[in-house]
Amino acid sequence: MRFTSRWAPPGVAVVLALGLLVAGCSSSDDSGGTPGAGSSGSGGSAAAGSPYLPVPSNVQLTTPGTRLSVGDHAVVAYHPRQNQVGALDIDVTRLERASIKDFSAWQLSAEQRASTPYYVRATVKNVGDTDLGGRPVPLYVVNEDNVLLESTPFASSFAPCPSTPFPKPFASGDTARVCLVYLAPKHGTLSAVSFRPEESFNPITWTGEVVPQESATPKKGSGRKHG
């Protein structure tokens, strides 16, 4: 089920895609198909034999099912669109529990007010041959019910955590520091960060301490413009 909502503060249009629920995520009959399964190790391990997608010869993909800790990196590949392969080196650096007060300027439904926001910070490098500029960052979070939640993209500036797609361009060798917003319904919790580009993929997950959000005072003139 896909739940899409529009939060409309004065003079600002924003589209939030909330709570992408992926069927089968709570299934435990596939080996390592849930967070907490698969191999473990700092930085992941390269799969033996051929990679699961065609990537440059100098790219070693992390084994599907690998469990990582915050601060570890994984090298992954996926189809950003049909007939294209993207390859990324992803380092999840921080998990933050935010406050719904961060969204006080936005018009929230009762369901949205009952969610818990989380910020996931990561450093991502394009190690493939495909320019991924403008494409979403392919990371999800897993809640306490083992359901994948999609990040919340903003159509305008959100100073605490921009939650934007990759910059344009984002070509081979480019690096971006990203912050993604996730809203866990019903005051839910963040159990893991997951790379799972399709349902059949054995997810690569990151777990670690969820800390209070970074306190930062926006610079004068930054952030959203109010009408």
N, C-alpha and C positions, 0 to 999 in steps of 0.2 A: 504494500500500500504506500502510495506517495502522497504526502501532505504538503501542499504548497500554500503559502499565505503571503499577503501583502501587508506590510507594516508601513503606515504612511504618516510620518511626522510632517508638520507644515513645511511646504516647499521642497520636500525631498521624496523621491520615489525610490523604493527599495523592494526587492523581491527576495524572499527567504525560502529556501527549499529545506524543509524540516523532516527529520525522521524517515529516511528511506529504509523501509523494512524489507530485508532480503529473505525470501522463503528458504528454509533449509539451513539457516545459520545456526539454529539451535540443535541441529542433528549431530549426534555423536557417533554414528555408525561408520563414518569414514575416518581412517587413521589420521589423526592430527587435524581434522576438519574444524576444530573449534580452538579458540584461544586457550593456550595452556597445553596444546599438543604439538608434536613435532620435535625436532632436535633443538638444542640450545647452544649458545656460545656467543662470545663477544664479537660483534661485527658480522655474524653469520658465517656460513660455509659455502663454498662453491659446489654446485651440483656436479656429480660425476657424469661423464659422457657428454652428449650433445645438450646445449641449453634448450629450455622449453620454448623459446622464441628465438628467431635469428637476430643476433646482436653482433657488434664489431668484435673481431677476434681477440682484442685486448680486454674485453669486458667479461668478468666472471660473475655469473648470477648467483645470488644467495639461494640456497635450497628452499623450495616451498615447504612450509611447515615449521620453519625456524622460529624459535622464540628468542626475543632480544630484550634487553633492558634499555631504559631511557639513556641516551648517550651513545648507544651502539648504532651502527649504520648497516643498511642492507642495499644491495644492488638488485634492481628489479626490472622487469620488462612487461609491457602490456600493449594492447591495441588502443591508442587514443581515438582512432577511427578505423573503419574497414580499410584493409590493405596498407596500414601504417603500423610500424612498431616503434614505440618509445622505450628508452632505457634510462633509468634514473638511479643515482646514488642518494639514498635518503637517510639522513641522520635526525631522528626524533630527539630533540634536546630538552624539552620541558613540557610538563602537563600541569595545567592550572585550573583550579576551581574558581570560577568567576562569580559575580553577583548579578542577579537579575536587575539590580539598580543601574547597571551599566546601560540598560535599554530603557531607561525612564523617559527618554524623549520620544520613544516609539509607542505607537498604539498597539497594545498587546491584547490578544484574546485571553480568556480565562485559562485555556489550556497552555498557552505560551507562558503566562505568568506562573504557572505551576511547574515549569521546567527548570532544570538546573543547567546553567551555561558552563561550558568548559572551553578553554583555549589550549590548542596544541601547537607548539612551536617546533619548527624543523628547519634544517638546512638541506636544500635539494640541489643536486648538480645533474645537468643533462649529460649523460655519457654515451648517448646513442647518436644516430645520424639524422633524426627527425627533429625539426623545429617544433617545439611544443608551446610556442607563444600563444597565450590566450586560452590554453586548455586548463581544465580543473586539475588541482593537485590530487592524485589518486590515493587519498588516505581516508579511512573511515575510523570511527570509534565503535567499540563494542560495549553495550551497557550490561547491567546486572542480569538481564534476561537473555544474554548472548545474541542480541539483535544488533545488526549493523546500523549505524546512524550516519547519514550524509552530512557533510559540512554545510554551513549556512553562508551562501554568497551574498554580498551586498552590492547594490547598484550605485551606492554613494559611499563616501568615506566614513569608516567606523574606526575612530582613533585607537581604542583599546586593543583591537585585534582586526586588522583589515580584512582577512578572510577573502582574498581575491584569487583569481586564476594566476597562472604563470604570466610574467611580464611579456610584452611583445618587443622584440623577438626573444625567444628562449631557445637558442641554438646549441649545438654541440659545444661542450666546455663551459657553458654559462651556469652560474650558481645563483640561487635565490634563497633568502631567509624568509620563511613564510610563517604566518600565524593564522590558524583556522578555527572558526567558531563552531561548536556543536551544542545543540540543545537536547538534553536528555529529558524525555517526557516524565511527568509525574514525579518530579524531584529525584530523578534517577541518578545513577552513578556511572562513572567512566571506569570500565574494567581493563580495557586495552585499546591500543591503536592498531589498526589492521590494514595491511595491503592485501586486498582481495578483489582483483579486477573483474572476476566472474565467479559465479556460484561454484563451479567445479574446481576452482583453484584452491589448493591447500594453503590457507593464509599464513603470511609472515606477520608476526605480532610483536609489539613493544609493550612492556609493562614497567611500572615504576611508581614512585611516590607522586601523588597528586598534591601540589603545593598551592598556597594562596596565590592569586594572580599578582603579577608584578605591578607595583604602584609606580605610575609615571604620570607626571603632569604634562598634558599636551602643551606644545609651544603655542604662543600667541598666533592666532590666525590659522591654526591647524584644525582638523576635524571637519564636521558637517557644517554646512551653511543653513541657517534657519531662515524661513521666510517671514 
